């Protein structure tokens, strides 16, 4: 894990930031951050905006902010990407308690956006709501803007300072202990589902496992699982990223991989937190269009059960 030795902040002057907006049906959203000479500032891009957005030409600002601001990053309506990428610069925020934080926002049309209440809740738990927050809604000129280095770099590194800043939740007495299965079976339409997962869950329940639907728990309870449970297992899901919010993660993690979800970020997190984690494979076949939201059929629930139990 090639985390930079030190994180820092840079000051930029006379910067113009555009909101992230889709220009037409089926087109990538456009985004732009430029200096006073109209030069695009790639420093403000991060992996998601780089992958999903095109670069706009400079436009005239409709708003100018004279005070020195802090650039927070891009608010992403996806739970996992929010924890990893939207919050990637939060390690620096406590050092600028009086500065307004400016954000861009990326609407990705994901089902996670239905439950947008988790966004202000995470801001509250991390104390980010103690800052004044401005979400860019039109082209905005900033006289001075501080740009913190990202403490998390997608598929590359998690800095110790960022990992420490995210540790905000300790023991939660209301969550189950023992062995936990993070279930996808109760997710609504629009999410990736595992058809036949309920057969595996029935067998696990008979063996004393607790079957947990993370979306039905509070953020505190989700993070609490990773302290109280002996084992947390499931198909790859954003819910595993809640381990970053736990002050003292103690659970062993068992993650069944889905071929549309890379494992690298899970590896980076486990290495930084020094937790035991194993990736497992099950006999699954894709039953919907290939994407991060692809659904699968679990062909052999018994085989998945045996693989899980052999890994413990």
N, C-alpha and C positions, 0 to 999 in steps of 0.2 A: 504494500500500500504506500504509494509515493506522495504522502502528505507533505506540503511545504513546511519548512522548519518554523517559519513565523508567518502569521497573518498580519496584514496591515490595511491601512486606509489611504486612499488617494483623494486629493481635492481637485475638482474640475471647475473651471469658470466658464460662464456664458454657454451653457448647454441647453439644447432644445430637445425635449422628449415628446414623442407622439404616442397616442394610445394604440394598443394592439387591436386592429379591426379587420374584419373580413370585407374585402371589396366586392366580392360577387359570389354567387352560389358555386360551391365546388372549388373555390380558390383558397390558397393559403392566406392567413391573415398577414397584414403588413405591419411593420414596426420600424421605428427609426429613432436613433439618438445621435445628434450631430453637434459639432463644435461651432464656434462663431463663423468659421469659414465654410460651413456646410459639409465638413468631413465626417463620415460615419465613424462613431466611436464603438468599436467592436468589444471594448471592455465591458460594456453594459449588457451584452448578450450572455446567456447561459445556455446549457445544452437544449432545453426544451424550446426556447424561442429560436435557437439556431436551427433546430430540426424542423420546426413547424411553421416558421414565419419567413416571409421575404423582407428584404430591406427596402423601405420607402425612400423616396427622394425628400430632401428638406421641405418643410412647409412653414408658413408664417404662424407664429404663436398667437393664440387667442387669450392667453393668460401669462402673466409674468410673476414669479415669486422672488422677492428681493432678499429674504432671509436665507441664511445658510441652511441647506437641507441635507438629509441623509437619504441615500437611495436604498430602499428595502429589497427590491427585486420585483418579481412577477407573481401576483396572486393567481394560483392555478386551482381550478375547481375539481381537483382529484386528490383524495386523501393522502395517498402515498407520495405523490409528487409534491404535495404541499409540505409535508414534513421534511422531505429530502431537499427540495429545491426552493420553494417559497421562503422557507426559514433558514436557508443556507448562510445568510449574513447576520443572523440574530446574535451571534457571539459578540458582535461589536456594539449592539444597540445600547447596552447599559453605560457605555462610555460617553454617550451623547444624550443625556436625559432631557435636555431642553430643546433639542432639534426636532423639527417636524420630519416625519418619514414619508417619502413619496414612493408610490408603487404604481406599476402598470398591472393590467389584469388580462389574463388569457382565458377566454371562454372556449372550452374544447367540446362542448355538447355531451359531456360525460354524465352518466347516471349519478355519480357522486354529488353533482351540483344540486340534486333534489334535496339533499340534507345539508344545506349551506350553513346551518346553525353551528356546525363544528368549526367554521372559520373564525368567527368572533370568540368562540370558546377557547380555541388554541391561543389566539392573541391574548386573551385574558389570563390563561394559565401561565403564559410566558412573560406577562407584564408588558407586552407590546402595546396594549391599549392604554397604557399610561402616557404614551407619546401622542402627540397630534398626528393624525394619519390623513394623507391626501392621496386619493386614487386618481391617476391621470385620466381625464375624460375628454380632453381636447389638447391640441398641441400646446405645450407649456414650456416657457423659457425659465430657466433657473440661473440666477446670478452666480451662485456657488452651490455645488453638490458634492458631498462626501461619498465616495464609493468604497465600501469595505470589500475585501477579498472574500470570495465564497468559502465557507468552512467545509462545505461538502461539494465535491466535484464528481458529477455523474460518471459511474463506471471507473472512477479513478481513486478517490481518496476521501477520508473523513478525518478532519483535523481534531486533535484532542480538545482544543478550546471549544469547538462547535459541539462535540459529543458531550462535554461537561455542561454546556449551557442548556442543552435539551433535557437534562436530567431534572425533572420538576415534580415527579410523582413518586411517592414512597409506598408504604404498606397500605392496602385497601382491604378492610376486613370483610366486605360484602361479596368478594369474588370466590369462586371455588378453588380448592387446592387439588393436589394429586395430579392426575393426567388429564389434559385438556385437548379437545379436538376443536379447531376453529372451523366451523361449518360454513359452507357457501350455499347450503340447500334452501335457506329461507330468503335468499336475496331476490328482489323483484326483477321483473323483466328488464332487460337492458344491461344487466351485469353478466359476466362470465359464470356459467353454471356447470356443475359436474353431475350429469344425469347418472343416477345409481349411487351417488354418495350416501344417500340415506340407508342403503343396505350395509355399507361399511360402518356407518354410525350406529346402527342397531347392534352390530357385533361388538363394537367398542363399548357401548353403553352397558351391555351385558357383562363386560369385563371390568366395570367400575369406572370407566372414563366419563367425564362430564363433557357434553356436547354444547358448545357455546356459539351463538350467533353474534359476532362482534358488533354488528350494526345496531344491535338492541341494547348495548351497554354504553355507559358514559365513557368519555375519553379516559377519565381517571380509572374506571373499572377495567378498561381494556389494557392500560399500562400496568395496572395492579396484578393482572394475571401473570406477568413475567417475573414477579417477585414470589408469588404464592404457589404457583404450580411447579410440580416436579418436572413435568414435560409439557411442552406446547407443540402440537402437531397440526398439520393441515396442508391443503394444496396452497401453492404460492399465492400470497394475497397481501394487500397493503396493510392488513391488520398486524402482520409481523413487524412492521416498522414502528409500532407502538413500543417496542422494546427500547427504543432510543429515549423515550420519555420516562422510563423507569430509573429511579436513583440507584437501586441495587438489584439489577437483573440476575436471577439465579436459575432460571429454567433452562433445561436442555431443549433445543429446538430441532424438530424433524419436519422438513419441508418437502412435500411431493412436488416435483417440478412440472410445469406446463411449458411446452416448447415455445410458446409465444412470449414468455416472460423470462428475460435473462436472469441469471443467478448472481451476477457480479456485485450488485449493490448489497444483496444479502450477505455475501462473503465479506465485503468491506466492513459492514456493520458488526458482524460477529467477531471479526479479527480485532477491531478497535475496542469492543466491549469485553473481549476475552471470554466469550461464552461458547459452550459446546453446541455445534450445529452440524447436522448431516442432511444432505440432499438425497431424496429417495425417488425411485421411479415406480410408476404403476402402469398397468395396461389400460391406456385411455386412447380414445380416437376422437378426432375433431368432428363436430357435427354442425358447425356454422362457419361462416366466412372467416378466413384467417385474419386475426388481429389480436390486440391485447385483450379484447373482450370476447374472444372465441369461447364457445361452450364445447364441452367434451362429454363423452359417455365413458363411464368407468366400466370397462369390459369384465374385469375380474376383481370384484370386491374382496373375495377371500384372499387372493394373492396380495392385494394391497395391505390387508390386515396382517398377513404373515410377514411381509416385508417390514412393516412398521414395528411389529413386536420383536423381530430379529435385530432391529437397530438399537434397541434399548439396553 
